């Protein structure tokens, strides 16, 4: 049994990240349903557009007479208008390169997600019956967790990973699964590669020292098999266990057996335990 587990608390998937240089400001005549929470300033429309373009947090700008309104997060509905005095510009991440005939053609793409290193920003766009719908939500990792970017094949994952100690001092693999879920997590996870292994190892050593525990104790990670052959994993973002991280000769315990990391070992060592 072990004293520590590695839990997955948030996982979001997207195919590519974006910056302002990967975006387009789509300008059209429209009026937002509400301006509550929008920041306003008395600047020209061109200055308003320029400031939004270079501001990573700016999502939508609206001009009414001489005022510029800036929208950064939340959701807003924009009613299409024939009055050119009321203009809206929406920042669309990763737009197609083709020049489309109507602004609404850009509101059919699936959601996109980007990260600024500490937050995960999700953008959603839709259009129906003359109304543009824009939704921006921000996800923040829970306390005592760390945001990691993982690339597995063609998918990029943003995941929040944290350690949890068994309240009773130690627990089985089944206990580890329950502990992660009861703490608001999605389940167990494991290291994607040697870099993450080193980070997890060093963090776990520090955590156990703080709590007066043996720094060499094992750490439950994602992976269990109920018959000889492949392991089953809860979390697809770490892509199983790379061969170079597995202890020579493992897995060697008869099933059912689950995976764990060695604690303070100087090598990359993952093994199974019955």
N, C-alpha and C positions, 0 to 999 in steps of 0.2 A: 504494500500500500504506500501511498505518497501523501505529502502534506500540501502540495501545490498543484494547481491546474491552470492551463492557458485557455481563456474564454474569448469567443468572438461576440462582440456586442452590436456591431452595425456593419452591414455589407451592402454596398451599392455598386452597380455595374454600369460602365459606359464604354463606348468604343474609342473615344478620343477626347482629349482635353482641348480647351480653346482659350484664347485671349482676345483682346479687342482686334488684333491683327487677323484673327481667324473669323471675324464676325462682320455683319453688315448692319448698318442703320437703315431700316426700311421706313421711309417717310410717306405718310398719307394723310388725308383730311379725316379728322375724327375727334370725338369728344369723350373723355373718360367718364365713367358712371359716377365716380367720386374722386375727390382730390384730398381726402383725409389722409394725413401722414406723408403727403408729398412735400418736398422741400422747394421753396419758391425763391426766385431772385429776379431782379430787374436787369436783364441782359438781353442782347440781341439774339435772334434765332440761330444765327451762324455760330455765335459764341457758345450758345447752349448746346448745339450739336457737337461742337469741338470738345467741350468739357466732358460730355457724356462719352464720347468716343474713347478718351484717354482715361476715364474713370472705370476701373474694373467692376465697381459695385453698381454703376448706373445701368438700369435696364430699360427704362422708358422715359422720354421727355415729351412735354406737352406745352404748346405755346397758345396763350390766349391774350390778345392785344400785345402789351409790352412785357408780360410776365412769362418766365420760364419755370416750369414745374418739373421736378426730378423724382422718379419712382425707383426704389432700390430693391424692395422685397415685399412679398405678399401676393395678392391676386387682384386683378383689375379687368373690367370689361370696357371695351372701347367701342362706341357706336360710330359706324362709318358716317361721314358727313359730306355734303356737297359744298360746304362753306370753307373756302381756302384759308380764312382767317384763323380757324382752329386747326392746328397741325400737330400731328403726333409722330414721333420716331421711336421705333422699337428695335432694340439690339437683338439680332438673331445669330446665335452661335452656329458655326459650321454650316453656313448656307450653301446651296448648290452654286456652282460657278456660272450656270446659265442665267441669262437676263430674262426674268419672268415678266409676263404682261401685267399681272395684278398682284398687289401686296398680299392678298389672301392666299396666293399660291405658295407663299413661304410659311404659312401657318398650318401646313399639313404634315410637317416633319415630326417624327417621334421626339420624345423628350431628350434633352441632353443634360449631362452632369459635368461640372468642373470643380476643381478644388483650388483653394488659395493657400494650402498647407495646414490650415487648422479647421476649415469649414468645407462642407460639401454642398455645392449650390446646384439645385435642380431647376431646369427651365422647361416649361410646357406651353405649347401654343395651339390654339384651335380657332376656327372661324365657322360661323353659321348665321345665315339670314342677316347679314349686314353687321354682325357683332364679332369683334376680335376679342379673344380671351387669352390673357397672359397670366401665368402663375409662376412665381419664383419662390422656392422654399429653401431654407438653409438648415442643414443637419450638422450638429456638433457632437463630437465624441463625448460619451459620458466621462465623469471625473475618474481619475486613476486608470485611464486607457490612453492608447496612443494610436494616431492615424497612420496607416501604412498604405502605400500604393503598390498593388501587385499586378503584374502582367502575366497572364497565362494564355498562351496561344494568341488569338485575335481579341481577347477580352482584357479589359483593364478593370480592376476592382479597387475600390476605396473601402478599407476595413478598419474598424476600431478594435484593438486587441488589448486585453488586460489580464492580470493575474488575480486569482482568488485562492485564499487559504481555507482549508477545511476547518470549520468551527471546532470539531472534536480533535483536531491534530492530524488526522489522516483519513483516507477514504479509498474506496474501490473505484474502478472505472465508471461503474454505474452511478456511484455517488458524485463523481466528477461531472457527468452529464447533467445530473439534477442540480448541482451547485451552479453551473453556468446558466442554466435556464431560470433558476430561482433568483438570480442576481440581475435579471433583465436582459440576459444575453440570448443569442441565437443558438449557442452550443459551443462545443470544443473546436479549437483550431490547432494548427501546428506551423512550424517554420516553412516558408516558401523555399529558402535556400540557405547557404552557409552564413550569409550576412545576417539574416533574421535569426538564425540559430544563435550566433554570438550575442546579438542584442538580447534575445530572450534569456540566454544563460546568465549574462551579467546582471540583468534586471532581477532575475529570480534569486541570485546569490545575495544581492543587496536587500531584497525584501525579506528573505529568511533571516539574515543577520539582524535586521531591525526587530524581528519578532522572536529572536533567541532560538532559532531552529537550525538544524544541521544543514549547512550549505551544500552538502553532497547528496541530499535526498533527491529522489526521482520526481519527475514532473509529468503528469498525465497530459497527453496531447491527442488530437483527433486521429482515430483509426482503430478498428476492431474487426476481427474475423471470427466467424462462427464455424468455419470449415477450412481445411487446407486450401490455400490459393490466395486470391486477392483480398485486400482489406476493404472494408466499407468505410466511407468518410462522410461526415456531416457537412463539411465545408469544402466547396469546390474551389475556393480562391487560393488554396495553397497547392493544389494539383498533386495530392498524394505526398509521398515522401521520396525526395531525390535519392538515388542509389548511393551517392557519395556521403550521405548523412547517416546511413544505416551501419550499425555495429557489425563487423565481420562475423558471419555465421548466423546472424539474425535475419528474419524471425525464425526461432527454433523451438518455441513453446507450443505444445499441442493446443488446438482451439477448444474453447474460445480463448483468445488472447488479444490483448490491447496494447497500443503503443505508448511509450513514454520516452522522455529525454533524460539523459544522465545530467546530474546537477552541475558540479564544478569541474567536470572532466575537461582536459585541455584539448580534446579532439571532438570532432563531430560524431556524436554517438546517439543513435536512436535504436531501441530494442523493443521486444514484446514481452509481455508478462501474462502468465496464465491466471 
